[in-house]
């Protein structure tokens, strides 16, 4: 099945998210190894986008998208409780 958003075909999950959001995912998540200057520029661009009336619903759209991913792919969040370490009894000091 093809995933087509606004006439564009999404091949990868990242492309689908980018087409669905209308912005590159890296803008919001950053990229590995980015400098402080690159991060500041990215954050500035993100603030500009969020202030645009066209994107006023973007935070809500992101929450809905994240909820759908969690609902459709629960295996991605396969959380396993860890065993708690047993407590050692306190040692009594000799007087």
N, C-alpha and C positions, 0 to 999 in steps of 0.2 A: 504494500500500500504506500502510495506517495503522500508526503506531507507537503501541502501547498498552502502558503500564507500570502495573501495579497498578490497572487500571480507568480510568486517566487517559490521554487522547490527547495525545501530544506533536506539536505542529505545527512548531516550529522546532528546530534542533539544540540550542540552549540549553535549551529545555524538556525535550528528551529527556535531556540530561545531568543536569538538575536532578532529573527523575523517577528516573533510574537511580541517582544518588548519594544521593538523599533530602535533599539540601541545595542551596541556591542556589549556582550557579557563582561568582557575585560574592563569596561568602563566602571562597572560597579564592584567587581571583585578584585581588580588589579591584576598585575602579572608578576610572575616570579622574578625577583632580581631588579625590580624597578627602583630607581633612585628616589631620594626624598623630593627632588625637584619634579620628577615625573609624577610621583604620587600627588604632590600639591596641584599640579596642572590637571591631573585626572579628577581630583576632588572638586576643583573649581569648575570644570566642565560639567560634572554631575550636578553641582548646585545650580548652574545655569539651566540645565535641562529640567530639573525639578521645579524651577521657578516659571517655566514656560507653561501657559494655560493648556496647551495641547497634551502635556504630560501630567496634569494635576492628579489623575487617577493612577499613575504608575505605582506608587507604593501599595495601593490596594490590589492592583493587578499582580504585582510580585507576590503578595501574600497568597492570593488565589492560585497562582502558578505553583508556588512551593507546596501548598496544601494538596494540590492535585498530584504532584510528583510523589509526595509521601503516601497518598492514598493508592496510587497506581503501582508504586514500586516499594512496598514495605520492606523487601529484602535489602534495599540499600541501607536501611536503618536497622540492621540486625543487631540490636543491643543485647548483650548478654551480661547478666549481673555477675559481678565478681564476688568470690567468697571472701568474707571478712576474716582477717587474721584473728586468731584466738589471742586473748589477752593472757599474759603471764601473770601468775599471782605475785603480788608485791612481796619483796624479800624483807624480812624483818632483820633489823640490825641488832647485833649483840651489844648489850650495854656494858 
